Amino acid sequence: MKLVVKIGGSILKDGAPDVNLINDVKDVFSNHKLVLVHGGGDEVTSIASKMGKEQVFITSPDGFRSRYTDKETLDIYVMVMAGKINKEIVSTLLEFGLPVVGISGVDGGLLRAERKKKLVIIDEKGRKRVIPGGYTGKIVAVNIGLLETLLNSGYLPVISPLAIGSEYEILNVDGDRAASYVAGALKADNLILLTDVEGLILDGELCREISSTQLKEKLKKIGPGMITKVYAAIEALEMGVDKVVISSGLRLKPIISVIEGEAGTVVYRG
């Protein structure tokens, strides 16, 4: 079985996964082909602040909250994501005997993206405004050959969410969407989005199962903390992934519990 697992920054401790998650990754990797995609936006924000570069966050009309990535922010983002966080995860997993290769979406042209020239945002007064796009990208292609080479050679790829633009500029891309496109290109059996909550909460209750069609009808009820995962789930299913599960990475055996149907919100095509 092919699995893509997104590890949200909220479940990384000091940039690395905890022992429970690591042991779970080991067990899963022994039986399946596995790709990890990581986040880490909070650490980017923290380090940027220490460097005197306060981060600006914007909200789109669809409810997406994202980091505004000017050139200085991009430099810090690359340094922390592809450098500090990625290599901390890799070194930790290597210590536990896993054959890990840490790469960003830039390496080998793994993730190709179109740079967003303009962004439509909702300002603090609730008005729509158009601002320059900065260094944010929308993924358009995945170098599937690189991933398959690594997987077929027995490696565990750990990917940081960066992409290369049409003019070979480095771009910031959303981690959940990066995982979605990787899973879609691999035609993964499962995309698992691990976060710090048990799954998708609708009308005050944990939703255990929902179709992509039903999910689209409930988008207005979903808050900014979950909306990117929901869109990532829908996109992955449309690209051929069999099943997407949003679940907690803090529970015991977070990946195996999802595989065994014991945890999270299952989103299925339909």
C-alpha positions as CSV (number, residue, x, y, z in Angstrom):
1,M,0.0,0.0,0.0
2,K,1.2,3.5,-0.8
3,L,0.7,6.1,1.9
4,V,1.4,9.8,2.1
5,V,1.3,11.3,5.6
6,K,1.4,15.0,6.3
7,I,2.8,15.8,9.8
8,G,1.5,19.2,10.9
9,G,3.8,21.6,12.6
10,S,1.6,21.5,15.7
11,I,2.7,17.9,16.4
12,L,6.4,18.4,15.9
13,K,8.3,18.8,19.2
14,D,11.4,21.1,18.8
15,G,11.2,20.4,15.0
16,A,11.1,16.6,15.3
17,P,8.4,14.0,15.8
18,D,8.0,12.4,19.3
19,V,8.9,8.7,20.0
20,N,5.3,7.5,19.7
21,L,5.0,8.9,16.2
22,I,8.5,7.7,15.3
23,N,7.7,4.1,16.3
24,D,4.5,4.2,14.4
25,V,6.3,5.4,11.3
26,K,8.7,2.5,11.7
27,D,5.9,0.0,11.9
28,V,4.1,1.4,8.9
29,F,7.3,1.7,6.8
30,S,8.1,-2.0,7.4
31,N,4.9,-3.0,5.5
32,H,4.1,-0.1,3.2
33,K,5.6,2.5,0.9
34,L,5.5,5.7,2.8
35,V,6.1,9.4,2.1
36,L,6.1,12.1,4.8
37,V,5.4,15.7,4.1
38,H,6.0,18.1,7.0
39,G,4.8,21.5,8.2
40,G,6.3,23.8,10.7
41,G,4.8,27.3,10.2
42,D,4.8,28.2,13.9
43,E,8.6,27.7,14.1
44,V,9.1,29.8,11.0
45,T,7.0,32.5,12.7
46,S,9.0,32.2,15.9
47,I,12.4,32.4,14.3
48,A,11.4,35.2,12.0
49,S,10.3,37.2,15.0
50,K,13.6,36.6,16.7
51,M,15.3,37.9,13.6
52,G,13.1,41.1,13.7
53,K,10.9,40.1,10.8
54,E,7.3,40.1,12.1
55,Q,5.1,37.8,10.0
56,V,2.0,39.0,8.1
57,F,-1.0,36.7,7.7
58,I,-3.7,37.2,5.2
59,T,-7.2,35.7,4.6
60,S,-8.6,34.9,1.2
61,P,-12.4,35.3,0.4
62,D,-12.6,31.4,0.7
63,G,-11.4,31.6,4.3
64,F,-7.8,30.5,3.8
65,R,-5.4,32.0,6.3
66,S,-1.8,32.1,5.0
67,R,1.6,33.7,5.4
68,Y,2.3,36.7,3.2
69,T,5.6,35.7,1.6
70,D,7.8,38.6,0.6
71,K,11.4,38.0,-0.4
72,E,12.8,38.4,3.2
73,T,10.1,36.1,4.6
74,L,10.8,33.5,1.8
75,D,14.5,33.5,2.8
76,I,13.6,32.7,6.4
77,Y,11.0,30.2,5.3
78,V,13.5,28.3,3.2
79,M,16.1,28.3,5.9
80,V,13.7,27.0,8.6
81,M,11.6,24.6,6.5
82,A,14.2,23.0,4.2
83,G,17.0,23.5,6.6
84,K,16.3,23.3,10.3
85,I,12.9,21.4,10.5
86,N,13.6,19.0,7.6
87,K,17.0,18.0,8.8
88,E,15.9,17.6,12.5
89,I,13.2,15.2,11.3
90,V,15.7,13.3,9.1
91,S,18.3,13.1,11.8
92,T,15.8,11.9,14.4
93,L,14.4,9.2,12.1
94,L,17.9,8.1,11.1
95,E,18.7,7.7,14.8
96,F,15.8,5.2,14.9
97,G,17.2,3.2,12.0
98,L,15.0,4.4,9.2
99,P,16.5,5.0,5.7
100,V,15.3,8.6,5.4
101,V,16.0,11.1,2.6
102,G,15.1,14.7,3.3
103,I,14.2,16.8,0.3
104,S,12.3,20.0,-0.5
105,G,9.9,20.4,-3.3
106,V,12.7,22.3,-5.1
107,D,15.1,19.4,-5.2
108,G,15.0,17.5,-8.5
109,G,12.1,19.8,-9.5
110,L,9.9,17.7,-7.3
111,L,7.1,20.3,-7.0
112,R,6.5,22.7,-9.9
113,A,4.4,25.7,-9.2
114,E,3.0,28.8,-10.8
115,R,3.8,32.0,-8.9
116,K,0.7,33.9,-7.9
117,K,1.0,37.4,-9.4
118,K,-1.8,38.8,-7.3
119,L,-3.7,37.8,-4.2
120,V,-7.3,38.7,-3.3
121,I,-7.6,39.2,0.4
122,I,-10.1,40.3,3.0
123,D,-8.8,43.2,5.0
124,E,-9.4,44.0,8.6
125,K,-12.5,45.9,7.7
126,G,-14.0,43.0,5.8
127,R,-13.3,44.5,2.3
128,K,-11.7,42.7,-0.6
129,R,-8.3,44.0,-1.7
130,V,-5.8,42.9,-4.3
131,I,-2.2,42.8,-3.3
132,P,1.0,41.6,-5.0
133,G,1.4,37.8,-4.9
134,G,4.9,37.7,-3.4
135,Y,6.6,34.4,-3.4
136,T,3.6,32.1,-3.0
137,G,2.9,29.3,-5.5
138,K,0.1,27.0,-6.7
139,I,1.4,23.5,-7.4
140,V,0.9,22.4,-11.1
141,A,3.1,19.3,-11.4
142,V,5.0,16.6,-9.4
143,N,8.2,14.9,-10.5
144,I,6.8,11.4,-9.8
145,G,9.9,9.7,-11.2
146,L,12.1,11.1,-8.4
147,L,9.7,9.9,-5.7
148,E,9.3,6.4,-7.3
149,T,13.0,6.1,-7.6
150,L,13.4,6.8,-3.9
151,L,10.5,4.5,-2.9
152,N,11.6,1.6,-5.1
153,S,15.1,1.9,-3.7
154,G,13.8,1.4,-0.2
155,Y,14.0,5.0,1.1
156,L,11.5,7.0,3.1
157,P,11.2,10.5,1.6
158,V,10.6,13.4,4.0
159,I,9.4,16.5,2.0
160,S,9.4,20.1,3.0
161,P,6.7,22.3,1.3
162,L,8.7,24.4,-1.2
163,A,8.3,24.5,-4.9
164,I,10.2,25.7,-8.0
165,G,8.5,28.3,-10.2
166,S,8.5,28.7,-14.0
167,E,11.4,31.2,-13.7
168,Y,13.2,28.9,-11.3
169,E,12.4,31.0,-8.3
170,I,11.7,29.3,-5.0
171,L,8.1,29.5,-3.8
172,N,6.3,28.9,-0.6
173,V,3.4,26.3,-1.0
174,D,0.9,25.1,1.6
175,G,2.0,21.9,3.3
176,D,-1.5,20.2,3.2
177,R,-1.8,21.0,-0.5
178,A,1.7,19.7,-1.2
179,A,0.8,16.4,0.5
180,S,-2.4,16.3,-1.6
181,Y,-0.5,16.7,-4.9
182,V,2.2,14.2,-3.9
183,A,-0.5,11.7,-3.0
184,G,-2.4,12.4,-6.2
185,A,0.7,11.9,-8.4
186,L,1.6,8.7,-6.6
187,K,-2.1,7.5,-6.8
188,A,-1.7,6.7,-3.1
189,D,-4.1,4.4,-1.4
190,N,-4.4,6.8,1.6
191,L,-3.5,10.4,2.3
192,I,-3.4,10.9,6.1
193,L,-3.4,14.5,7.4
194,L,-2.1,14.5,11.0
195,T,-2.9,17.5,13.1
196,D,-3.5,18.3,16.8
197,V,-7.3,17.5,16.8
198,E,-9.2,14.2,16.4
199,G,-10.6,15.1,13.0
200,L,-13.2,17.3,11.4
201,I,-15.7,18.8,13.8
202,L,-19.1,19.6,12.3
203,D,-22.0,21.0,14.4
204,G,-20.0,20.5,17.5
205,E,-19.3,16.8,16.9
206,L,-16.5,14.7,15.5
207,C,-17.5,13.7,11.9
208,R,-16.3,10.1,11.4
209,E,-17.1,9.8,7.7
210,I,-18.2,12.2,4.9
211,S,-18.2,12.2,1.1
212,S,-16.4,14.9,-0.9
213,T,-19.7,16.1,-2.3
214,Q,-21.1,16.5,1.2
215,L,-18.0,18.2,2.3
216,K,-18.2,20.8,-0.4
217,E,-21.7,21.7,0.8
218,K,-20.4,22.4,4.3
219,L,-17.3,24.5,3.4
220,K,-18.9,27.6,5.0
221,K,-19.1,25.9,8.3
222,I,-15.4,25.0,8.4
223,G,-13.0,27.4,10.2
224,P,-9.6,28.7,8.9
225,G,-7.6,26.1,10.9
226,M,-9.2,23.2,9.0
227,I,-10.2,24.6,5.7
228,T,-6.8,23.9,3.9
229,K,-7.0,20.3,5.0
230,V,-10.5,20.0,3.7
231,Y,-9.6,21.4,0.3
232,A,-6.5,19.2,0.2
233,A,-8.7,16.2,0.9
234,I,-11.1,17.1,-1.9
235,E,-8.2,17.7,-4.4
236,A,-6.5,14.4,-3.5
237,L,-9.6,12.4,-4.1
238,E,-10.2,14.2,-7.4
239,M,-6.6,13.3,-8.4
240,G,-7.2,9.6,-7.8
241,V,-6.3,9.0,-4.1
242,D,-8.6,6.3,-2.7
243,K,-9.2,7.7,0.7
244,V,-8.2,10.7,2.8
245,V,-8.2,10.8,6.6
246,I,-7.8,13.8,8.9
247,S,-6.8,12.7,12.3
248,S,-4.7,13.5,15.4
249,G,-1.0,12.9,15.4
250,L,-0.9,13.1,19.2
251,R,-2.8,9.8,19.8
252,L,-1.1,6.4,20.4
253,K,-0.1,4.9,17.0
254,P,-1.6,7.7,15.0
255,I,-1.0,6.2,11.5
256,I,-1.8,2.6,12.3
257,S,-5.0,3.6,14.1
258,V,-6.1,5.4,10.9
259,I,-5.2,2.4,8.7
260,E,-7.2,0.2,11.0
261,G,-10.2,2.5,10.8
262,E,-10.1,3.4,14.5
263,A,-9.5,7.2,14.3
264,G,-10.1,10.4,12.4
265,T,-12.5,11.7,9.8
266,V,-12.6,9.6,6.6
267,V,-13.3,11.6,3.4
268,Y,-14.2,9.4,0.5
269,R,-14.9,10.1,-3.2
270,G,-18.6,10.5,-3.9
